Amino acid sequence: MRTTTVGSDRPDLGGSDSAGIFGVLFDRYADALHRYLARRVGDSTADDLLSETFLIALHRRHSYDPSRAAVRTWLYGIATNLIRQHVRAEIRALEIAARASGASVVDGHDSVVAERVDAQATTRRLATALTQLSAGDRDVLLLVSLAGMDSVEVAEALDIPVGTVRSRLHRVRKQLRASIREEGDHA
């Protein structure tokens, strides 16, 4: 059963007042979505991805099923897919640039400076460990840690079972702890 109230977390997006509903949704969720996006890809890219998230949501409003997910988690799912596409394109561009220059993608001067400060070294180790995670594992971890979602919301956003979210989160946390500990032993 589709609900029609705008105040609901599961509104009817296919109704006649979609512009009004999307205005309310933007007012309600844009700031939090932007913070999540900015933490993942930086402020300027976050602006673009936020706009694209709502544009895609507007175009796909008829496919939104309120019985499957709250509109907030649906929006985070769209945003996460856009991040994934952006990161893939960025990695491809970096690899092409590295090949063209005859260099390999390695730690540069910034990494040397970062190692001088313990907090920065830990951040680098964590970032390195994050890049080694699968996209699905990284999405689960970052939706929990950056967007503040619980396991049920992450499951809805990514359209995967809650048990999968919980097992990925457990595995990722264990893997990150071990990776950071191992990096620290070699430093």
Secondary structure as GFF3:
##gff-version 3
##sequence-region A 1 187
A	DSSP	alpha_helix	18	41	.	.	.	ID=ss1
A	DSSP	alpha_helix	43	59	.	.	.	ID=ss2
A	DSSP	three_ten_helix	61	63	.	.	.	ID=ss3
A	DSSP	alpha_helix	71	101	.	.	.	ID=ss4
A	DSSP	alpha_helix	109	116	.	.	.	ID=ss5
A	DSSP	alpha_helix	118	131	.	.	.	ID=ss6
A	DSSP	alpha_helix	135	145	.	.	.	ID=ss7
A	DSSP	alpha_helix	151	158	.	.	.	ID=ss8
A	DSSP	alpha_helix	162	186	.	.	.	ID=ss9
###
